[in-house]
């Protein structure tokens, strides 16, 4: 009887697997277009760019990369200021042109779409962390980009996340000069004179998280998934946690965790209580690199060359990031793999939604390596 039950269980698991494989909820994946050529050569791609959509135009700006060589080979990180525009009216991103640059290079800021335009807050460049907050708008006729400076963050912060709801921006977590922070802030776009207001902090400090607005009618929530935090040991904690911030009650609630610790992925809402979490870094290689880096710091001089060589090999053989598309129900906490990204999976980017299309603009695809690809896919659950 037990053997029969076990066989039936395996049969049901096979049926479930095939159902997901044959009827994925995100379909028609495409390498839709690329960042434009630079001096006649393929664009190296960008990590942490400012991204958003306004007036049917996709904006990609700033970002960082290693154009002159991988970091463990002596390459230096370069921060950028170019602004690229893509027309979305045809149903896919079509490159228009590069417009005026950002006033200063910028990467790893927290960006979100609003009814006013695209807001980006914080970030960093070669000069250090930023507290600058900007609103970008795109003229639908001329495609000119206008920049309005909003009240600065109370403290310079990078690698945070931002979400908009009802004319307010919620800025969550990130890294300051003092380390990973749990601080959260709110800015009312209709009352800029008030500036940023402190709200309930995250239950624990987190950076490189993903955040989604779940617009429940009676209790809208900002859901924060995964992330990581620096520790005194030098080895970061990678989190599987899911927290929901109740906008009306100004409090956090812990939800069922993700099935694995992960950071730097992307996420978006799709349905009454459903969201999708895409890819992310499960940090197997990242953790080994940090452990080796910590060992180098305390090793004898004769031992350091071997440890440095070990670290460099780990980075050079980085396998890339997770390709799983995780379906997560905020109310029940249930999660399931709903497919795979059929391209190198980007992290440190933002999942943008335009009608029934998801857009993943550029991003990092393995240690030190970016992609110029702008991936798109169709969200079937939004077609029902």
N, C-alpha and C positions, 0 to 999 in steps of 0.2 A: 504494500500500500504506500509506504514512504517513497519507494523507488518510482512508482507511478506518479505520485504527486510531484516529485522532483522533475520528472520528464515533462509533465504538464507545465510546470513553472518555466522550464527552459523553452518550451514551445511558445508560451505566451511572451517571453522575453524576446524571442526571435520575431514574433509578429509585431511587437512594439517597435523593435529596431527597424524592421522593414517599413513600417508605417511612417516613421520619421524620415527614412531615407527616400521613400517614394513620394512623400507629400510634404516637403519642407515648407515652413511658413515664410521664409525669406528666399526668393528665387531670382533667376535672371541676373546672377552676378556678372559684372562686366568691369574690365579695366577701361573705363569710359573715355578717359583722356589723361593727359599728363601735364605737369607743370611745364611752362614754355622753355625752349632751349635757351641756354646762356652762352653767348659768344659762339653759337653754332654747335655747342655740345649738349648732350642730355643733361637736364637738371639733376643735381644729386639728391633732391628731396629735402624735406624739412621736418624736424621734430618740434612739437610744441608751437605750431603756428596759431595766429589769431584766425579764427574761422567764424563764418556766419552767413546768413542769407537776409537780404533786404531788397524789396522791390524786384523780386524774381532774379536777383543777381547773387551769385556765390562769391564771397570775398575770402581770399586766403592771403595772409600778410605775415611778415616777420618770420619767426622760426629760427632754428639753429641746425647746423650740420658740421661735418668735418670735410671740407672741400679739398684739402691738401694732403690727406692721408689719415688713416685710422689712428685713434688716440694712443693706442699702445705702440704705434710705430712712430710717434712723435707729432702726429697731426694735431692741430689746435682747433678747438671749437670756435666757430664763427657765428655770430648773431646777425640777423638780416633785417632789412626794413622795407623790402619791395612789397607792393600790393598788387595781387593778381585778381582779375575779375573774369567770371564765367557766366554766360547767359544760360538760364534754366528754362526759358520759354518753350524750347523744343522738346522738353522732357528728358534731356540729358545735358550735362555741363558742356558748354561750347566756349572755348577761350575767346575772350574779347581783346584785351590788351592789359599792359601793366601801367598803372597810374602813379601819381605822386607817392613817394615813399612815406613811411611813418616818420615822425619827427625824430625818432631815435630807434635803433635796433631793439627788438623785443622778442622774447620767446617764453614759453611756459606760463603765460598769463591765463586767467580764467575767463572764458568767453561764453556769451549766451545771446540768443535772439530776443528782442523785445518788440513791441508795437512801435517804439520810437526809432529803432535801428539796432545795430549790433553793439553790445557793450563788452568791453574787455577790461579786466582789472588785475593789477599786480604784474607778476612775471619777473624777468631778469634779463640782463645783458652783461657784457664784459665789465661794466662798471659796478655791478652788484645787483641787489634786489630792488624792485620797483614798487612804489605805492600809487602810481599813476592809474587813473581810471578814464577811459575814453568812450565816447559814443560815436560810431561811424554810421553815416547814412549815405545811400547811393541814389543819385538823381536818376529816375527811371528813363529820362529822355537823353540826357547828355552822358550818363554813366559817371559823372564826376563824383568823387568821394569827399564828403565833408566830415570834419572832425570837431567834436565838441568835447572839451575837457570837463569832467564831472568831479565832484568832491573826491579828494584822494583818500585812499585807505588809511585807517589809523596807524598802520604799521606796514612797512614793505614786506610783501609776501609773494612767494612763487609756488607753483605746483598745487594750487588750490582748485576748487571747482565753483562754478556759479550757475544759478538757475533763476529764471524770472517768473513772477506770478503777480497778476493784477497790478502792474506798474511798479513793482518792487523787485529789487535784485537781492538775492541771497548768496553771500560769499562765504564759503565753508572750508575750514581747515587750511592745509598748505604748510609751507616751510618759511620760517623767519630766520633772522640771523641767530636767534637763540635755539633753533631746532624746530622739529615738527610741532605744530600747534593744533589745539582743539577749538580755538576761537572762531566764532561765526558772527557775521555782520549783515545788516540789512540797510538798503538804500531805497528810499521812496523817490521815484523819478518825477513825481508830481510835486515834491517838496524838497528840492535839492538843498535848500537853505538849512535844513535840519542836519544834513550830512549822514554819515554812517552811524547806525545805532547798533550797539552790542545786543545780541540775542543769546539764547541758551547755547552753551558750548557743546560740541560733540562729546559723547561719553568717553572718548579717548582721542589723543592726537592722531591725525591722519593726513597724509598727503598722497598725491597720485590716486585719488579715489575717482569714482564715477558718480554722477548725480543725475536724478531724473525727477521731474515734477509729476506727481500722480494727482490729477485734478478731481479727486473725489468731491462730490457736491457739498457734503456736510463737513468734511474734514480733509481739505487739501494737504498734501504731504510732499516734502522733499525727501526722496529716498537716496541714501548714500551707500554705495556698494564697494567693498574691498578697500584697498589702499595699503600704504606702508608708513612706518615711522622709524626714524633714526633712534638708536639706543646708544648708551655710553660704551657698550662693548664694541661698537663699530659695525655690528651686524644688524641690519634692519629687521624689524618684525613685519611680516607680511600678513595682512588681515583677510579672513573670509567673512567678516561681519557685515551685516546689513542693518542700518539704522534709519528710522523714519522720523522726520521732524514735522510736528503738527503746527501748521502756520497760524492757526487760531489760538492754540493754547501755549505756544512757545515752549514746547518740550519735546524731548527725544524719546523714542521707544525702540528697543532692540527687537529686530525681527529674526526669523530663522536665517541662519548663515548660508552663504553660498557653499556648494559642495567642495570647494577647494580655496585656499588662500590665493589672492590675485590682486594685482595693482595695475594701473595705467591702461585699463581697458576703456571701452566706450559703451554707452547704454542709451536706450530710448524707450519711451512708453508706447504701448500698442494695445489698447483695449481698456476695459473697465478697471482691472487691477493687474494687468499683465505688463511686464517690461521685458526687454531683451538685453542681455549683456554679451558684448562681442569681444572675443579674443582676450587680451590682457597678458600680463607677465606673471606666471606662476613662480618665477624667481629661483628656479633650481640652479641655473647658472649664476644668476645675480648673487645669490647667497654664497655660493662657493667662491666667487670673486671677492666678496667682502670678507669672508673668512680668511682667504689667502692674504688679502691686503692687511688685515689686522695682524696676521702672523709675521708679515714683513716688517711691520713697525717695531716689533719686539725681538726680532731675530738677530743673531750675531751677524757681523758683516760677511763672514764666510758663507753663511747660509742664505743670504738675501738673493744672490743671482739665481739660484735654483727656484726659489719661491716666485721671483719676478717672472721667470720663464714659465712657471706653472700658470700664473695669473694670465699672462699673455696668450698662452695656448687655450685657456678657457674662453677668453674673449674671442679669439680668432675662430674657434669652432662653435660659436654660439649657434644653436639650432633654430633660432627664430622664436616667435611668440605663439601663444595658444590660438588655435583657429576655431575653437568651439563657439557655437551660438547657443547661449544658455537662455532658456525661457524661464522666467521667474514670476510667480504669482505673489503679489505683495500681501494679500489678505491671508492666504493659506500657508505661505512660505514654501510651497512645493516648487521644485525646479526640475528641469529636464533638458537634455541636449536636443536642440531642435535643428541641427544641421552644422555644417562646417563652412568657413570662409575658404573658397577655392583659390585664393591668391595668398602671397605672403601677407600675414596679418599685421596691420599697423597698430602701434600703441602711441601714446602721447599725441593723440589727435582727438577730434570731437566728432561723434556721429551726428550728422545733420539730417533733418527730415524735410523733404519738399513734396507735398501731396502724398503719393504712395511710394516715393523713392527715398531710400537711405543713401547718404553720401558720406564716404570716408575719405577726407582730403589729406593726402600725403601721410606723414608719420614715420616712426622708426620701425624697421622690420627685423633687425637684430642688432646686437651691440655695435654702436658706432655707425650703423648703416641706415640710411633713410630711403624712402621710395618716392619718386615723382608721380606715382600713379594716383589718380583720383578714382576710387572704386565706387560703383553704384550697385544697387540691388532693388528689387521690388518687394514690398511688404504685403503679403497676401492678406494678413489679418485686417489690414486697413481697407481692403477691397470688399469686405463682406457687408 
